[in-house]
C-alpha cells in the first residue's frame, strides 16, 4: 500500500464519514452509534431477542396471579421461562401445581414464541403493519428459519404459520378427544389439556400439565403416539416439513437436505426403539412391569422424546447405565435443522458421517447421493459439533464441581439442557442455585445455537486479502 493511499474502512465508518459536514470533527462514538454499528446484524439480534423474551416471561410468571399463593421463587420463574422460551422442558417446580392456569397459559405462549422463533414473529408483525419486507427483515428471517433465498421469504413465512397452526390444531383435536373419552375430563378441561400438550409437543418443549408428566399414560398409544408424531413433525425442521407436505409421494423429488433428515430421523427412531426394548425390557423400574404392547408404546415414545422433547412416560432415574449413555447420545444428536428441535441436528451428524466415510475411502469429494458437499458446509458441521462438545464438557465439569453428584447423572442433565431436550433423571429440582444457572446457560446456548452465539460475539467480520503457503500437519 502506498503512503498516500487511504486505508480500507468498515462500512459503518464510511457511512459516518459521509454523514459529516465538510470540516466537521469526528465525534466520539456514543452508545447509540455502538448499537447501530454492532447490533444491526440479524445474527446478533437473535440472542438479544431471546433474552428480551426471557426477561418479559420471568416478569409475567412473577405476577401473583401466575403462581401458587405465597412468595414467588424468582429463580424458579426465570428457570421456567428459559426452559419454555428455549423449548426445553426442564423444570425446578411442578408445572401442574406451582403455576396457576394463568401461569400455565403464559408458559404455553412462551413455548410458542420460542418454537416459532422470535425473529420470525417480529418479521410477521412488520409484514402485517407495513405490507412489505425490507432487507433487514429478510435477513432476520433467514437467520431464524434458515431460508435459502430472500425472494421467497414471505411465502415461506406464510407456509410456516399455516403449517404450524394446522398441525397443532389437528394434534390438539386428537388429544382432546382421547382425554374426553378415556379420562372423564369435561370438554373444557380436555380441550385445554389437548391444546397445551399439542403446542408443547409440536414445539418440542416437553412441558406437561401432570405432576408425573406422561407416566400415567405410558401404555396409552392414543396419547403417547400423537404426541410423538407432533414432536417429529415440529422437530424435523420447517423446510423439510413444508417440502413433505407438497411432495411426500415423490421421494425422488426431495432435496438432499430432506433425504438426509428423513433418513437419519427414521434410522435413529428405529435404533433408539430397539435399544430401549433391549436394555429396559426386564428393568423393574421402567419397562419390566409393562405388558408387551405397553413396552412397545413406551419404547417408541422414549426413542422419540430422547432426541428432542422432554416428555417422559417412564422414570429415567431408574434406567440402566447403558441406556443412560445411549440416551445421552440421542439427545446430543437432536432433530432436524431450522425446526424446534435441539442438539447438533441430524443433518450435522449424518454429514460428519459422510465426511469420515470419504476420508476412509480416500475420496477427494464428500458425496451425499449424487451431490457434492462443499467445503464450507463441512467446516460449519465440524464447528457446530466441536462447539457443542466444548459447551457440554464445560457445563458438565462445572456441575460436577458444584454438586458432587455422579458423572453419568450430571452429564445426562447437561446434555439434556444443551440439546434443549428436557429429560431428567430427577436431580434438577434439587440442584443448588449455581447449578440451576449453569443449566439455564446451557439451555440458552443450545437454543440460540453455538454458531449464532459465536457470531454475535464477533463485532466485525473481516476478509483476508492474502493467503499463506499450505503446509500439512501430522494428524493422528
C-alpha positions in Angstrom: 0.0 0.0 0.0 1.4 3.4 -0.9 1.9 6.1 1.7 -0.8 8.4 0.4 -3.4 5.6 -0.1 -6.4 5.8 2.2 -6.7 2.6 4.3 -9.8 0.5 3.9 -12.5 1.4 6.4 -15.5 -0.5 7.6 -18.9 0.3 6.1 -20.1 2.0 9.2 -17.0 4.2 9.3 -17.6 5.3 5.7 -21.3 5.9 6.4 -20.3 8.1 9.4 -17.8 10.0 7.3 -20.3 10.6 4.5 -22.9 11.9 7.0 -20.5 14.6 8.5 -20.3 18.0 7.1 -17.0 19.2 5.5 -14.6 20.3 8.1 -16.6 18.8 11.0 -14.5 16.9 13.5 -15.4 13.3 14.1 -17.2 13.0 17.5 -16.5 10.0 19.8 -18.9 7.1 19.3 -21.7 7.1 21.9 -23.9 4.2 22.9 -26.3 4.8 20.1 -23.6 4.7 17.5 -22.2 1.5 19.0 -25.6 -0.2 18.9 -26.3 0.9 15.4 -22.9 -0.3 14.2 -22.6 -3.6 16.0 -26.1 -4.8 16.8 -27.7 -4.2 13.5 -26.6 -7.6 12.1 -29.5 -10.1 12.5 -27.3 -12.8 13.9 -26.5 -10.5 16.8 -30.2 -9.7 17.3 -31.3 -13.3 17.7 -29.7 -13.8 21.2 -30.9 -10.4 22.3 -34.4 -11.1 21.2 -34.4 -14.4 23.2 -33.0 -12.5 26.2 -35.8 -10.0 25.9 -38.4 -12.7 25.8 -36.9 -14.4 28.8 -36.9 -11.1 30.8 -40.6 -10.4 29.9 -41.6 -14.0 30.6 -39.9 -14.0 34.0 -41.7 -10.8 35.0 -45.0 -12.3 33.9 -44.5 -15.5 35.9 -43.6 -13.5 39.0 -47.1 -11.9 39.0 -49.2 -13.0 42.0 -51.9 -14.4 39.7 -49.4 -16.6 37.9 -48.2 -18.8 40.7 -49.5 -20.5 43.8 -50.3 -18.4 46.9 -47.2 -17.3 48.7 -43.9 -15.6 47.8 -42.8 -16.4 44.3 -39.4 -18.1 43.7 -37.8 -15.7 41.2 -35.2 -18.2 40.2 -37.9 -20.8 39.6 -39.7 -18.3 37.4 -36.5 -17.4 35.5 -35.6 -21.1 35.1 -39.1 -22.0 33.8 -39.1 -19.1 31.4 -35.7 -20.0 30.0 -36.8 -23.6 29.6 -40.1 -22.5 27.9 -38.6 -20.0 25.5 -35.7 -22.4 24.7 -38.3 -25.1 24.3 -36.5 -27.5 26.7 -38.9 -28.8 29.4 -36.5 -28.9 32.4 -38.3 -27.6 35.5 -37.4 -27.0 39.1 -41.1 -26.8 40.3 -44.2 -28.8 39.4 -45.8 -27.2 36.4 -49.2 -28.7 37.4 -49.4 -27.3 40.9 -46.9 -24.4 41.3 -48.3 -22.4 38.4 -51.9 -21.3 38.2 -54.0 -21.5 35.0 -52.7 -18.0 34.1 -49.2 -19.1 34.7 -49.7 -22.2 32.5 -51.1 -20.0 29.7 -48.0 -17.8 29.9 -45.8 -20.8 29.7 -47.7 -22.1 26.7 -47.3 -18.7 24.9 -43.6 -18.6 25.8 -43.2 -22.1 24.3 -45.0 -21.0 21.1 -42.8 -17.9 20.8 -39.7 -19.9 21.3 -40.7 -22.5 18.9 -41.6 -20.3 16.0 -38.7 -18.0 16.6 -38.8 -14.5 17.9 -37.3 -13.2 14.7 -40.0 -14.8 12.6 -42.7 -13.3 14.8 -41.1 -9.9 14.6 -40.9 -10.1 10.8 -44.6 -11.2 10.5 -45.6 -8.2 12.6 -43.6 -6.0 10.3 -45.3 -7.6 7.3 -48.7 -7.1 8.8 -48.2 -3.4 9.6 -46.2 -2.3 6.6 -47.3 -4.9 3.9 -43.7 -5.4 2.8 -40.4 -6.8 3.9 -37.2 -4.8 4.0 -33.7 -6.1 3.6 -33.3 -6.2 7.4 -36.4 -8.3 7.8 -35.3 -10.7 5.1 -32.0 -11.2 6.8 -33.8 -11.7 10.1 -36.0 -14.4 8.7 -33.1 -16.2 7.0 -31.2 -16.1 10.3 -34.0 -17.8 12.2 -35.7 -20.1 9.6 -32.6 -20.9 7.5 -34.3 -19.9 4.3 -32.1 -20.4 1.3 -33.1 -17.3 -0.7 -34.6 -14.0 0.2 -37.1 -13.7 -2.6 -39.4 -16.4 -1.2 -39.2 -15.4 2.4 -42.8 -14.0 2.6 -44.2 -17.2 1.1 -42.1 -19.3 3.5 -43.4 -17.4 6.5 -47.0 -17.9 5.4 -46.4 -21.6 4.9 -44.7 -21.9 8.3 -47.6 -20.2 10.2 -50.3 -22.1 8.3 -48.5 -25.5 8.7 -47.9 -24.9 12.4 -51.4 -23.8 13.1 -53.0 -26.8 11.2 -50.6 -29.3 12.8 -51.1 -28.0 16.3 -54.9 -27.9 16.0 -55.0 -31.4 14.4 -53.0 -32.9 17.2 -54.9 -30.9 19.8 -58.2 -32.3 18.4 -56.9 -35.9 18.7 -55.7 -35.4 22.2 -58.8 -33.6 23.3 -61.0 -36.5 22.0 -58.9 -39.0 24.0 -58.8 -37.0 27.2 -62.6 -36.6 26.9 -63.4 -40.2 26.1 -61.0 -42.1 28.3 -60.2 -40.0 31.3 -63.5 -38.4 32.2 -62.3 -34.8 31.6 -65.1 -32.4 30.9 -64.9 -30.8 27.4 -63.2 -27.6 28.7 -60.5 -29.5 30.6 -60.0 -31.9 27.8 -59.6 -29.1 25.2 -57.2 -27.2 27.4 -55.0 -30.3 28.0 -55.2 -31.2 24.4 -54.1 -27.8 23.2 -51.4 -27.3 25.8 -49.8 -30.7 25.1 -50.1 -30.3 21.4 -48.3 -27.0 21.4 -45.7 -28.3 23.9 -45.1 -31.4 21.7 -45.0 -29.7 18.3 -42.6 -27.1 19.6 -40.5 -29.9 21.3 -40.8 -28.4 24.7 -41.8 -31.3 26.9 -43.9 -29.4 29.4 -46.9 -31.3 30.7 -49.8 -30.4 33.0 -49.4 -33.6 35.1 -47.1 -33.9 38.0 -45.7 -37.2 36.7 -45.5 -35.8 33.1 -46.7 -38.7 30.9 -46.0 -41.6 33.3 -49.7 -42.1 33.8 -50.2 -42.6 30.0 -47.2 -45.0 29.5 -49.3 -47.6 27.7 -51.9 -45.3 26.0 -51.0 -45.2 22.3 -53.7 -42.6 21.7 -51.9 -40.1 24.0 -48.2 -41.1 23.5 -48.2 -41.6 19.7 -50.0 -38.4 18.7 -47.6 -36.5 21.0 -44.7 -38.4 19.4 -45.9 -37.6 15.9 -46.3 -33.9 16.8 -42.7 -33.9 18.2 -41.4 -35.4 14.9 -43.4 -33.0 12.8 -42.0 -30.0 14.6 -38.5 -31.4 15.1 -37.7 -32.3 11.5 -37.5 -28.7 10.6 -39.7 -26.3 8.8 -38.1 -26.6 5.4 -38.4 -30.4 5.5 -41.9 -30.2 6.9 -43.1 -27.9 4.2 -41.4 -30.0 1.4 -43.0 -33.2 2.6 -46.4 -31.5 2.7 -46.2 -30.9 -1.0 -44.1 -33.9 -2.3 -44.4 -36.7 0.2 -45.5 -39.1 -2.5 -42.4 -38.5 -4.7 -39.2 -39.1 -2.7 -37.1 -38.8 -5.8 -38.0 -35.1 -5.9 -36.8 -34.5 -2.4 -33.8 -32.3 -1.8 -30.6 -33.8 -0.3 -31.4 -32.0 3.0 -34.8 -33.6 3.2 -33.5 -37.1 2.3 -30.7 -36.8 4.9 -33.1 -35.5 7.6 -35.9 -38.1 6.9 -33.5 -41.0 6.6 -31.4 -40.1 9.6 -34.5 -39.5 11.7 -36.0 -42.8 10.7 -32.8 -44.7 11.5 -32.4 -43.0 14.9 -36.0 -43.7 15.8 -35.8 -47.4 14.9 -32.4 -47.8 16.5 -33.5 -46.0 19.7 -36.6 -48.1 20.0 -34.7 -51.3 19.6 -32.1 -50.1 22.2 -34.8 -49.2 24.8 -36.6 -52.6 24.3 -33.3 -54.5 24.6 -31.9 -52.7 27.6 -35.0 -51.9 29.6 -37.2 -55.0 28.8 -36.8 -56.6 32.2 -35.9 -53.5 34.2 -38.4 -53.4 37.2 -38.0 -49.6 37.4 -39.0 -48.9 33.8 -40.3 -51.4 31.3 -40.4 -54.6 33.5 -44.0 -54.3 34.9 -45.5 -53.4 31.5 -47.2 -55.7 29.0 -45.7 -56.3 25.6 -47.9 -53.7 23.9 -47.2 -51.2 26.6 -43.4 -51.8 26.2 -43.7 -51.2 22.5 -45.6 -47.9 23.1 -43.1 -46.8 25.8 -40.1 -47.7 23.7 -41.2 -45.8 20.6 -42.2 -42.8 22.8 -38.9 -42.8 24.6 -36.9 -43.0 21.4 -38.8 -40.0 20.0 -38.6 -37.8 23.0 -35.0 -38.6 23.8 -33.9 -36.8 20.6 -35.7 -33.6 21.0 -38.5 -33.3 23.6 -38.6 -33.8 27.3 -41.8 -35.7 27.8 -41.2 -38.9 29.9 -43.6 -41.8 30.2 -41.1 -43.8 32.4 -38.7 -42.8 35.2 -35.3 -42.1 33.6 -33.7 -42.1 37.0 -34.3 -45.8 37.1 -32.8 -46.7 33.7 -29.8 -48.8 33.3 -26.4 -47.2 32.9 -26.1 -48.4 29.3 -29.4 -46.9 28.4 -28.4 -43.6 30.1 -25.4 -43.4 27.8 -27.4 -44.2 24.7 -30.0 -41.6 25.6 -27.2 -39.0 26.0 -26.1 -39.8 22.5 -29.6 -39.5 21.1 -30.1 -36.2 22.9 -26.8 -34.8 21.7 -27.7 -35.6 18.1 -31.2 -34.0 18.3 -33.6 -33.4 15.5 -33.8 -31.5 12.2 -32.3 -28.2 11.2 -34.4 -25.0 11.2 -37.0 -26.6 13.4 -37.9 -26.7 17.1 -35.6 -29.5 18.0 -32.2 -29.1 19.7 -28.9 -30.9 19.6 -26.3 -30.6 16.9 -29.0 -31.7 14.4 -29.4 -34.9 12.4 -28.0 -33.3 9.2 -24.8 -32.3 11.1 -24.4 -35.8 12.4 -25.1 -37.6 9.1 -22.9 -35.1 7.2 -20.0 -35.7 9.5 -20.5 -39.4 8.9 -20.2 -38.9 5.2 -17.1 -36.8 5.8 -15.5 -39.7 7.7 -16.6 -42.2 5.0 -15.0 -40.1 2.3 -11.8 -39.8 4.3 -11.6 -43.5 4.9 -12.2 -44.3 1.3 -9.7 -41.7 0.2 -12.2 -39.8 -1.9 -11.4 -36.2 -2.7 -15.0 -35.1 -2.5 -17.7 -35.7 0.1 -20.7 -37.1 -1.7 -24.3 -37.4 -0.5 -26.2 -39.3 -3.1 -25.2 -37.6 -6.4 -24.4 -34.3 -4.8 -21.1 -32.9 -3.6 -20.9 -31.2 -0.3 -18.9 -28.0 -0.4 -16.1 -27.4 2.0 -17.8 -24.5 3.8 -20.7 -26.8 4.8 -18.2 -29.4 6.1 -16.4 -26.8 8.2 -19.7 -25.5 9.6 -20.8 -29.0 10.6 -17.5 -29.6 12.3 -17.6 -26.3 14.1 -21.1 -26.9 15.3 -20.2 -30.4 16.6 -17.0 -29.3 18.3 -18.5 -26.2 19.9 -21.3 -28.3 21.2 -18.9 -30.8 22.7 -17.0 -27.9 24.3 -20.1 -26.4 25.8 -21.4 -29.7 27.2 -17.9 -30.6 28.6 -17.6 -27.2 30.3 -21.1 -27.4 31.7 -20.6 -30.9 33.0 -17.3 -30.0 34.7 -18.9 -27.1 36.5 -21.9 -29.1 37.5 -19.8 -31.9 38.9 -17.7 -29.4 40.9 -20.7 -27.6 42.2 -23.0 -30.6 43.0 -20.6 -33.5 43.7 -23.2 -35.9 42.0 -22.2 -38.9 39.9 -20.8 -38.1 36.5 -23.4 -40.0 34.4 -26.3 -38.2 36.1 -24.7 -34.8 35.7 -23.7 -35.4 32.1 -27.3 -36.5 31.3 -28.7 -33.3 32.8 -26.1 -31.1 31.0 -26.7 -32.7 27.6 -30.4 -32.6 28.1 -30.2 -28.8 28.8 -27.8 -28.0 26.0 -29.7 -30.1 23.4 -33.0 -28.5 24.7 -34.5 -31.9 25.3 -35.8 -31.6 28.9 -35.4 -35.2 30.1 -34.1 -35.5 33.6 -33.0 -38.2 36.0 -34.7 -36.3 38.8 -31.8 -34.2 40.1 -32.7 -30.8 38.5 -35.3 -29.7 41.1 -32.8 -30.4 43.9 -29.9 -28.6 42.4 -28.4 -25.5 44.2 -29.0 -22.1 42.5 -25.5 -22.0 40.9 -26.1 -25.4 39.3 -29.5 -24.2 38.0 -27.9 -21.1 36.5 -25.4 -23.4 34.7 -28.3 -25.3 33.2 -30.0 -22.1 32.2 -26.9 -21.0 30.3 -26.7 -24.4 28.6 -30.4 -24.2 27.5 -29.8 -20.7 26.2 -26.7 -21.5 24.2 -28.3 -24.7 22.9 -31.4 -23.0 21.6 -29.8 -19.9 20.2 -27.1 -22.0 18.6 -23.3 -22.2 19.1 -22.7 -20.6 15.7 -25.1 -17.8 16.4 -23.6 -17.1 19.8 -20.1 -17.1 18.3 -21.2 -14.7 15.5 -23.0 -12.4 18.0 -19.8 -12.1 20.0 -17.8 -11.1 16.9 -18.1 -7.3 16.4 -16.6 -7.3 13.0 -16.3 -9.5 10.0 -13.1 -9.3 8.0 -11.9 -10.9 4.9 -8.2 -11.6 4.3 -6.8 -10.2 1.1 -4.0 -12.7 1.1 -3.3 -16.4 1.7 -0.4 -18.1 3.4 1.5 -21.1 1.9 0.0 -24.5 2.6 1.6 -27.0 5.0 0.3 -30.4 6.1 0.3 -31.2 9.8 0.6 -34.7 11.2 -2.9 -35.9 12.2 -3.5 -38.9 14.5 
